[in-house]
Amino acid sequence: MKSITKVGLAVGTVLLLAACTSGTGGGGGGGGSAAGGPSTGTAPPAPARTPTPTPTPYGPVLGTSIDPVNAALGQVAGAKTLGDLDGVLGGIATSARTAGRSLNLANGPAAVATAQTELVAALTSLATDATKVRSDIKSRGVCAVGSAQAELGASESLAAVSAALAKMTAAGYPTTFAVPQTPKQQSRSLDNGTLVREGRHRGEGVFKVDNGGKGDAVVSLALNGKSVHSVYVAKGQKASIEGVEDGTYEVYFAGGVDWDSEAKAFTQSCRFTKFQDTLAFETGRTATSWSITLQPTVGGTAKTDDVDANSFPQP
C-alpha cells in the first residue's frame, strides 16, 4: 500500500510540473522564466490624462467685447464731415454686432445672466441704429454732421447698453464705456420772407413764391449758377422779391427742416431742385412779374430736376 501511494504522489507531481511548464508558454529547456512580462517586475506605463480646460474668466471676455465698441463711439465727436461720420458709424455697427455675437456665446456667471441677455439685445440694436443713421445720410434724411450725431445720440440702444453694463459693474464686472456727447436735434427756422441773400434791387421785376409744399424752403434766383437773390418761404406761406434787375435767371429751391443760418442750409430732410425753365425779367412798358408754386398743381406746366447737393448754388 505504501508503494502505491508513492506512485500516485509521483504522478501527481509530474502533472503539476507539466501544468506549470505549459503556463510559461515556453517550449523545452526551461526558458519560460527568462521571458519578458510580469516576471521582470516592471509595471506598464499609466495612460496619459487629458487636462481639464480652465474656463476663461468672464471679466476679460466682457472687456474684450466692449472695448472696440467704446473705441468706435469715442470717434463720433471728432468727425468733421458726413463722409467721416459715415465711416465711424460703420465701425460702431461692426463692433457692436461682433460684441453681441461674442457675448451671446459666452458662459457668464449666473449672477449676470439677465444683464448679459439685455446687453446682447442692446448691442444688436445699437448696430441697427448706427446703420440707420448711415442710411439717413445717404438719403439726405440728415444733411449735416450735427444732425447725424444727434440722431445717433438720441437712440435708445445707447442708453440700453449703458444700463446693462451698469448691472455688470454692480455684479463685479466693470468695463470702460462712455456714451458720446452729441448735440440735440434742432428745428430752427427764419421768419417768412426773410432774404437769405439780397442782391441789388435796381430793377422793376417782381418774383412771387407760393410754398404749398410739406416743409420750409429757400428759393433762389441765380445767374450763371450763382445765387443773386434768395428768400425764405415758410410752409404754407407766400413771399416775394421786388426790384429784380433785368436778366434771365435760373430758379433753384432747397427744402427741408432745421435751417442753419451759419451754413445757409437745412440740416434734415434736405432736397435740392432746379426749375427746367429759366425766367426772363425785362423792363418795358410794364415790369415783369413771375409767380411759382412749390407743389404740384392742376394745370401747372413747370418741370423740375433734382440737383446734387455738391453742385447746388449756396443761397
C-alpha positions in Angstrom: 0.0 0.0 0.0 2.8 2.4 0.7 4.3 1.8 -2.7 1.0 2.5 -4.5 0.7 5.7 -2.6 4.2 6.8 -3.6 3.5 6.1 -7.2 0.3 8.1 -7.0 2.2 11.0 -5.5 4.9 10.9 -8.1 2.3 11.0 -10.9 0.6 13.9 -9.3 3.9 15.7 -9.0 4.6 15.3 -12.7 1.2 16.6 -13.7 1.7 19.6 -11.6 5.0 20.4 -13.2 3.6 19.9 -16.6 0.8 22.4 -15.8 3.4 24.9 -14.5 5.5 24.4 -17.6 2.7 25.0 -20.0 1.8 28.2 -18.1 5.1 29.7 -19.1 4.3 29.4 -22.7 7.9 28.2 -23.3 9.0 25.1 -25.2 11.7 23.0 -23.8 14.8 23.8 -21.9 13.2 25.8 -19.0 13.3 29.1 -20.9 9.9 30.2 -19.6 11.2 32.1 -16.6 13.5 34.2 -18.8 10.8 35.6 -21.0 9.6 39.2 -20.6 6.4 40.3 -18.9 5.3 40.5 -15.4 8.2 38.3 -14.3 10.6 41.2 -14.9 8.9 43.3 -12.1 8.4 46.4 -14.4 4.8 47.9 -14.4 3.3 49.1 -17.7 3.0 53.0 -18.1 -0.2 54.6 -16.9 -2.4 56.1 -19.7 -2.0 59.9 -20.2 -4.7 62.0 -18.7 -6.3 64.9 -20.7 -6.1 68.0 -18.5 -9.4 69.7 -17.7 -9.6 73.0 -19.5 -9.7 76.1 -17.2 -12.7 78.3 -18.0 -11.8 81.7 -19.3 -12.7 84.4 -16.7 -15.8 86.3 -17.6 -14.3 89.7 -16.9 -11.7 89.6 -19.7 -14.3 88.2 -22.1 -16.7 91.1 -21.4 -13.9 93.7 -21.7 -12.6 92.3 -24.9 -16.1 92.5 -26.4 -17.0 96.0 -25.2 -13.6 97.8 -25.7 -13.9 98.0 -29.5 -17.4 99.4 -29.2 -16.3 102.0 -26.8 -13.4 103.0 -29.0 -15.6 103.4 -32.0 -18.1 105.5 -30.1 -15.2 107.7 -29.0 -14.6 108.8 -32.6 -18.1 110.3 -33.1 -17.3 113.7 -31.7 -14.2 114.1 -33.9 -16.0 113.6 -37.2 -15.8 116.8 -39.3 -17.7 115.7 -42.4 -20.6 113.4 -43.2 -18.2 111.1 -45.0 -16.0 110.9 -41.9 -19.0 110.2 -39.7 -20.3 107.6 -42.1 -17.1 105.6 -41.7 -17.3 106.0 -37.9 -20.9 104.7 -37.9 -19.8 101.7 -39.9 -17.2 100.9 -37.2 -19.8 101.2 -34.5 -22.2 98.9 -36.3 -19.5 96.2 -36.9 -18.0 96.3 -33.4 -21.5 96.3 -31.7 -22.6 93.4 -33.8 -19.4 91.4 -33.2 -19.6 92.1 -29.4 -23.2 90.9 -29.3 -22.4 87.6 -31.0 -19.4 87.0 -28.8 -21.3 87.6 -25.6 -24.2 85.5 -26.7 -21.8 82.6 -26.8 -20.0 83.4 -23.5 -20.6 81.3 -20.4 -21.3 84.0 -17.9 -21.9 83.6 -14.2 -25.5 83.0 -13.1 -25.4 86.4 -11.4 -25.1 88.3 -14.7 -27.3 86.0 -16.9 -30.1 88.6 -17.1 -27.7 91.5 -17.7 -25.9 89.6 -20.4 -29.1 88.9 -22.2 -30.0 92.6 -22.0 -26.6 93.6 -23.2 -26.6 91.3 -26.2 -30.0 92.7 -27.2 -28.8 96.3 -26.7 -25.7 95.8 -28.7 -27.7 94.3 -31.6 -30.0 97.3 -31.5 -27.0 99.7 -31.5 -25.7 98.1 -34.7 -29.1 98.6 -36.3 -29.4 102.2 -35.2 -25.9 103.1 -36.4 -26.7 101.5 -39.8 -30.0 103.5 -40.0 -28.1 106.8 -39.4 -25.8 105.8 -42.3 -28.8 105.2 -44.5 -30.3 108.6 -43.5 -27.1 110.3 -44.5 -27.3 108.6 -47.9 -30.9 109.5 -48.4 -30.5 113.1 -47.1 -32.7 112.4 -44.1 -29.9 114.1 -42.2 -27.7 116.6 -44.1 -25.2 117.8 -41.5 -22.7 116.3 -39.1 -24.5 117.7 -36.1 -27.9 116.3 -37.1 -26.5 112.9 -37.8 -24.7 112.9 -34.5 -27.9 114.0 -32.8 -29.8 111.1 -34.3 -27.3 108.6 -33.0 -27.2 110.2 -29.6 -31.0 110.0 -29.3 -31.1 106.3 -30.0 -32.5 104.2 -27.1 -29.9 101.4 -27.8 -27.1 103.6 -26.4 -28.9 104.0 -23.1 -29.7 100.3 -23.0 -26.1 99.3 -23.5 -25.1 101.7 -20.7 -27.8 100.3 -18.4 -26.9 96.7 -18.9 -23.2 97.4 -18.3 -24.1 99.2 -15.1 -25.7 96.0 -13.9 -22.5 94.1 -14.8 -20.5 96.6 -12.8 -22.8 96.1 -9.8 -22.2 92.4 -10.1 -18.4 92.8 -10.0 -17.6 93.0 -13.7 -16.7 96.7 -14.6 -15.9 97.9 -18.1 -14.8 101.1 -19.6 -17.8 102.6 -21.5 -18.8 106.1 -22.3 -21.9 107.3 -24.2 -20.6 110.0 -26.7 -21.6 113.6 -26.1 -23.8 114.6 -29.1 -25.8 117.7 -29.9 -29.6 117.8 -29.6 -31.7 117.7 -32.7 -33.0 121.1 -33.6 -35.8 122.6 -35.7 -34.7 126.2 -36.4 -36.3 128.4 -39.0 -36.4 132.0 -40.3 -39.3 134.4 -40.5 -41.3 134.0 -43.7 -40.0 136.4 -46.4 -36.5 136.8 -44.9 -33.9 137.5 -47.6 -31.2 134.9 -47.1 -29.2 136.5 -49.9 -30.0 140.0 -51.1 -28.7 141.3 -54.4 -29.2 144.7 -55.9 -32.8 145.9 -56.2 -32.4 148.3 -59.1 -34.9 146.7 -61.4 -38.6 146.6 -61.6 -39.2 142.9 -61.8 -41.2 141.0 -59.1 -40.7 137.4 -58.2 -43.5 135.7 -56.2 -43.4 132.3 -54.5 -46.3 130.3 -53.0 -45.0 127.4 -50.8 -47.7 124.8 -50.8 -45.1 122.0 -50.0 -44.6 119.9 -46.9 -41.7 121.9 -45.5 -40.0 125.3 -45.5 -37.9 126.3 -48.5 -35.3 128.8 -49.7 -35.9 129.9 -53.3 -33.1 131.5 -55.3 -32.8 133.4 -58.5 -29.4 132.7 -60.0 -27.2 133.9 -62.8 -24.6 131.6 -64.2 -25.0 129.2 -61.3 -24.6 131.8 -58.6 -27.4 133.0 -56.4 -28.4 136.6 -56.7 -31.5 136.7 -54.6 -32.7 134.0 -52.1 -35.8 134.2 -50.0 -37.0 132.1 -47.1 -40.6 130.9 -47.7 -42.2 129.0 -44.8 -44.5 126.0 -45.3 -48.0 127.2 -46.4 -46.8 130.8 -46.8 -46.2 133.2 -49.7 -43.2 135.6 -50.2 -41.8 137.8 -52.9 -38.7 139.6 -54.1 -39.1 143.0 -55.6 -36.7 145.1 -57.6 -35.3 142.3 -59.6 -33.0 143.6 -62.3 -33.3 142.6 -65.9 -31.8 139.2 -66.9 -32.6 135.6 -67.5 -32.5 133.8 -64.2 -32.3 130.1 -63.2 -34.6 129.2 -60.3 -33.4 126.8 -57.5 -35.0 125.9 -54.3 -33.8 124.0 -51.3 -36.3 122.4 -48.9 -36.0 120.7 -45.5 -36.1 121.0 -41.8 -33.9 123.0 -39.3 -32.3 125.9 -41.1 -28.7 126.5 -40.1 -28.2 130.2 -40.8 -24.4 130.0 -40.5 -24.1 127.2 -43.0 -27.1 128.5 -45.0 -28.5 125.1 -45.3 -31.2 122.8 -43.9 -29.8 120.0 -41.7 -32.6 117.5 -42.1 -34.9 116.1 -44.8 -33.0 118.0 -47.4 -33.9 118.3 -51.1 -32.4 120.3 -53.9 -34.3 121.2 -57.0 -34.0 123.3 -60.1 -36.7 124.5 -62.5 -36.0 123.4 -66.0 -37.3 126.7 -67.5 -35.5 130.0 -66.9 -37.3 133.2 -66.0 -36.6 136.3 -68.1 -37.1 139.7 -66.4 -37.4 142.7 -68.8 -38.2 146.3 -68.2 -40.5 147.7 -70.8 -43.9 149.4 -70.7 -44.7 147.1 -67.8 -42.5 145.3 -65.3 -42.1 141.6 -65.5 -43.7 139.6 -62.7 -43.3 135.8 -62.3 -45.1 133.6 -59.8 -44.2 130.0 -59.0 -45.8 127.4 -56.7 -43.8 124.8 -54.8 -46.1 121.9 -55.2 -47.8 120.0 -58.0 -50.8 121.9 -59.2 -53.6 121.1 -61.7 -52.6 122.8 -65.0 -49.1 123.6 -63.9 -46.5 123.5 -66.6 -43.2 124.0 -64.8 -40.9 121.0 -64.6 -38.1 120.5 -62.2 -35.0 118.4 -61.8 -33.3 117.1 -58.7 -29.8 118.6 -58.2 -26.8 117.1 -56.4 -26.1 118.9 -53.2 -22.4 119.5 -54.2 -23.4 121.4 -57.3 -26.2 123.4 -55.7 -25.5 127.1 -55.5 -25.4 128.4 -51.9 -28.4 130.5 -51.2 
